[in-house]
Every structure is written in C-alpha cells, then in structure tokens.
Amino acid sequence: MVAGTVSGAAELMGISQPAVSRLLESLEQRLSITLFDRRSGRLLPTAEAQLFYKEVQKAFSSYDQLSTVAEDIRLGRMGSLHIACLPSLGLSFIPDVVVDFSRKQPDVAIRYDLQLSMRVEGWVTSQQVDLGLAEFPCEGFGFDREDFSVEPYVIAIPEGHPLANKRVIRPDDLSGVPLVCLGPEAVGRKLLDASMTRHNIRPRVVCETLYASGLCELIGRGLGIGMVDMFTAHAYADKGIAFRRFEPDIMFHVGLLYPRHQPLSRTASEFLQLLRAKRDLVVNDARKMLDAV
C-alpha cells in the first residue's frame, strides 16, 4: 500500500518479492477478503483493502505510541496518584501542592481524600492509597513511616482579645476563657486536655469541631480562642486572628505513611519533592510570624 508495487514492498521490508507475494496470499486467505486485483502484473488495492488499511494504520499508530507511553511512565509524566491526608493539612496546604504538581504533570490523575488520621493509617495499610499524611502516634501495622513535620501547636486568638497582648500563652491564661476545640478524638485535643489537667485547669469549651480551619472560622468571629497547628495558622494569617506560642510545647507531629509492600512510584516521589519544599516554606513563614510578635 505504501510502495505501490511488490518489488517496492520487498525492498522496504528487506525480503524477496516471492516472499511478499506469499505473505499477501496468506493474508487474503486468513481474512477471506480479496485485497488486490491483479491486472497486467500489477496489484490494485480493492475498496476492502483501503478500509482494512485504515484500520491497520490505526493499529500501527497505537503500537508506535507504546514507546512514548513507556517513556512517559519512566519520567513520571502520566499515571495516577492517590493521597489520604488528615484535615489540618488537607484543606489548604495539600491543595497548593496538588495545583503546583498538576501544572508540572498535567497528564497525571490526582485524587486526595481528607480523613481522620486513624483512617489514613487503615487506607495505607490496605494499599488503597499511594501515600498518607497522619498525626502521630501511628499505631497501625503494614506501613512504613517517616517524620514529615514536628512543630508546636499555637494558640489562635481573636484580634483585640486581651490575650493577644501576650507573646506566649500558658495554661493558667486559659482558665475561664471560652475555648473552641477539636473533637475529643483528635490527638491535639487529647494533648491539650492532658496539659490542662496537669496544671489543674478546667477548660471552658464552648464549641467543638472536626477541622482546625473550622476553629479559625469561629475564632475569627470572636467565639473564643483555640489551639491550631502551624499549617492552619499560616493559612489564616492576616484574617483577623492573632497567633501566639503556647508553653509548655504541645507538638503537632505529622508522619508520611507508605504501603509496606508497594514500591513508591516515580510520580509519588516527584510529588513528595514538592510536598517537602512547600512544607519548608510554610513552616519558615509561620515561625517568622510568631517571632515578629
């Protein structure tokens, strides 16, 4: 079809003319279709041959794309990425990283789910996700873990509140003060309650919510004060909320979790590079914000 003659086809294929003729006859027999009219020693393609050739071209085009696909996979330019993340990082921090990554790798399909840390552990263990972000302590099995961030929680205070005049907030400062807190199942809430108990302070909790961003929304409206992580504090900087250090430190310890028997893909590795770089920027900005008080 390309060369127009048997001799031309033989030259292109690097075989003899009789071999080309035998291949054509064999193909016609297998297909039960007459592909060529043989007139005056020439082969004229039939209408059926033209239709079949179009499909052959499509098949060869798809076959040729396989090497390109393999190269894209090797370089992480295609595929998918599934992340499970605790809400504190999943509502502002992770979306920023996802957008940056998607601009670099537009052909990668990304999904990220917000889950409580214990559920993130379960998803990683069952290999439902490529990687997870959860708050320590992580007590499950079947996954590998590494530190992602270990930073102190901070106190969020409505601007204009008397406690906003302090550089450091201590447990005694919270006595009798309306508090908005994470739910009792949250690691940070358990740590705060334990600190208050050690200092004989009975907290006055006026509202509980699942997400740290929800705390900031309530605090910004003047409902009370609360404890949030550095990542949430960074997201709510310049939104009518003052953030102050809390002593003694209560640490927000986040881990990266990987399925133990599932090698990390090139795509996930590239995403992690952006994730760590963004973490460093956010944490450094949050520290500067606290130091500037």
Secondary structure by P-SEA (a helix, b strand, c coil): cccccaaaaaaaacccaaaaaaaaaaaaaaaccccccccccbbbbcaaaaaaaaaaaaaaaaaaaaaaaaaaaaaccccbbbbbbcccccccaaaaaaaaaaaacccbbbbbbbbcaaaaaaaaaaccccccccccccccccbbbbbcbbbbbbbbbccccccccccccccccccccbbbbcccccaaaaaaaaaaaaaccccccccccccaaaaaaaaaaccbbbbbcaaaaaaaccccbbbbbbcccccbbbbbbccccccccaaaaaaaaaaaaaaaaaaaaaaaaaaac
